[in-house]
Amino acid sequence: TEVDLRLLMARCASMSVTGLRARPAAEKAAIVSGVRKTVWPMVADGRIRPVVYRRLPMADAGEAHRLMESNEHIGKILLTP
């Protein structure tokens, strides 16, 4: 994928990525356990929330794709039933 780092810098944002596929099963299990222990409680109590840009009905999936391709949104574009 391509990332425009100027956009990240302009918003004082950061990006962190990792791949689990090549890691041993025990290490993957430890990572999952750590996320369950530390991250999910913050999601559950609202300290961490996803940023939702827009909710669209499934019938407007084409519009959702146009929004994503425009790269003008900040946050998630959700398709709803």
N, C-alpha and C positions, 0 to 999 in steps of 0.2 A: 504494500500500500504506500501511498504518498501522503506526507504530512507537511502542511505549511507551518513551519515553526514560527513564522512571524505572527500568525494568529494566536498561537499559544503564548508567545511572549507579550503580545499586546494585551492579553487578558490576564497576565500573570498566572497562567495556568501551568500545570505540569502533566507529564505523561509517564506512566510506568507500565512496563509490560514484562511478562514472563511466560515461559512455556513449561508445562508440567509433563508433557509426553515423554521426554527422555529421562525424567527423574525416576529413581527406584520407587517401588510401590510404598515402602515404609515412609519415605520422605513425602510422597504425595499425601499419605494418610495424616502425617504430622501437620502439613500445611492446611488441609481441610479441617482438622481438629482445631487448629489455631484460629482459623476464620470463624468457625462456629462459636468458639469461646470468646473471641474479642470483637469481631465485626458484627455478627448477627444480633447481639443484644443492642448495639447502637442503632441498627436498622429497626429493630422491634420497638424501641422507645422513641424513635423519631429524631435522634441526634444526627443520623445520616439518612438523607432522603434523595431520591433521584430527582433530577430537574426535568420536568415535563414541559416541553415546548408547545405541543399540540396533541389533542386527541381527535382522531378521525374515525368515522365508521368504516368497516371493512370494504364497503362499496366504493370508498374514496381512496383505495390503496394506490391508485395511479397518482393522485395528488400527493400522497405521502412520499412516494418515490421522487416526485419532482422537488419536493421540499428538501429531501436528503441530498439530491444531486445539486441543488442550488448552493448548498453549504452555507446558507445564511441563518440556519437555526442554531440555537444553543440548547442542548438538552435532548430528551427523548421525544420521538414522534410515535405515539401509540395508536395502534389500530384496535378498535373496539367492535364487538359483535353488533 
